[in-house]
Amino acid sequence: MVASVLLAGASILLAIRFYDVSPDIPERLAKSWSGLHRLLLNKYWVDEFYQAVFVRGLAWRRAGAALHGSLCGRRRDGEGAPGLGVNGIAWLSRDLVAKGSNLWIATWWTAW
C-alpha cells in the first residue's frame, strides 16, 4: 500500500514538472521516442483494428451478415427465426462456465 501511494505521489510530481515547470521536456521525449509516442498516442490502433475487422469486415460481407443474423435474431430483411440474441449469448456463456466450474470442482473434490 505504501509503495502504491509513493508511486502515485511521484507520478503527480513528475507530471507537475513536465507540464508546469518544464513543458519542453514532453516535446523532446516525443521527438526522441517518436515510435513509442505514436503507438501510445494512437492507443495501439485498437479502434482502427476493431473498425476494420468487425464493423466494416463483418457487417457488409455475407459471412458477417449470416453471423449477425444468427446472433441477433433476424436477417437484414427481417425474415428468419430468432437467434440467440444478447440474452441468449449471455445465458449460453453462463451455462458453459457453470458446467466447466462444476466439472472442475467435481474432479478436484474426488481427487482430494
PERATA-V836769 format. One record per residue. RES is the residue in three letters. OMEGA is omega in degrees with one decimal (none if undefined). NEAR is the number of other ideal C-beta (glycine too) atoms within 10 Angstrom. Layout:
{{RES:OMEGA:NEAR} {RES:OMEGA:NEAR}}
This chain:
{{MET:179.9:5} {VAL:-179.4:6} {ALA:-179.3:7} {SER:177.5:8} {VAL:177.8:9} {LEU:178.4:10} {LEU:177.9:10} {ALA:178.5:10} {GLY:178.4:10} {ALA:178.0:10} {SER:177.8:10} {ILE:178.3:10} {LEU:177.9:10} {LEU:178.0:11} {ALA:177.3:11} {ILE:179.5:10} {ARG:-177.7:12} {PHE:-168.5:15} {TYR:177.6:11} {ASP:-174.1:8} {VAL:-175.8:8} {SER:-177.4:11} {PRO:177.7:10} {ASP:-179.0:8} {ILE:178.7:13} {PRO:178.1:13} {GLU:178.6:11} {ARG:178.3:10} {LEU:178.9:13} {ALA:179.0:14} {LYS:-177.2:9} {SER:177.9:9} {TRP:-171.3:12} {SER:179.5:10} {GLY:178.7:7} {LEU:178.5:11} {HIS:179.6:14} {ARG:179.1:11} {LEU:-179.3:12} {LEU:179.2:11} {LEU:179.7:8} {ASN:176.9:11} {LYS:177.0:9} {TYR:-179.7:9} {TRP:179.3:12} {VAL:-179.2:9} {ASP:178.9:10} {GLU:177.2:11} {PHE:179.8:10} {TYR:179.5:12} {GLN:-176.9:12} {ALA:-173.7:11} {VAL:-171.1:11} {PHE:-176.7:11} {VAL:-179.2:11} {ARG:-174.0:12} {GLY:-176.2:13} {LEU:-172.6:14} {ALA:-174.0:12} {TRP:176.9:9} {ARG:-176.2:12} {ARG:179.2:7} {ALA:177.4:9} {GLY:178.5:16} {ALA:178.4:14} {ALA:177.8:12} {LEU:179.3:14} {HIS:179.9:17} {GLY:-179.2:17} {SER:-179.3:13} {LEU:-172.5:13} {CYS:170.8:15} {GLY:-176.2:15} {ARG:172.2:14} {ARG:-178.5:15} {ARG:-178.6:10} {ASP:176.6:7} {GLY:-179.2:6} {GLU:174.2:8} {GLY:-179.3:12} {ALA:177.3:9} {PRO:178.2:9} {GLY:-179.2:16} {LEU:-177.7:14} {GLY:-177.7:13} {VAL:-178.9:10} {ASN:178.0:8} {GLY:177.8:14} {ILE:177.4:13} {ALA:179.0:11} {TRP:-179.2:12} {LEU:-178.9:11} {SER:176.5:10} {ARG:-178.8:10} {ASP:179.4:10} {LEU:178.3:10} {VAL:179.8:10} {ALA:179.6:10} {LYS:177.2:10} {GLY:178.6:10} {SER:178.5:10} {ASN:179.1:10} {LEU:-179.8:10} {TRP:-180.0:10} {ILE:179.4:10} {ALA:178.7:10} {THR:-179.8:10} {TRP:-176.1:9} {TRP:-179.2:8} {THR:178.3:7} {ALA:-177.3:6} {TRP:none:5}}
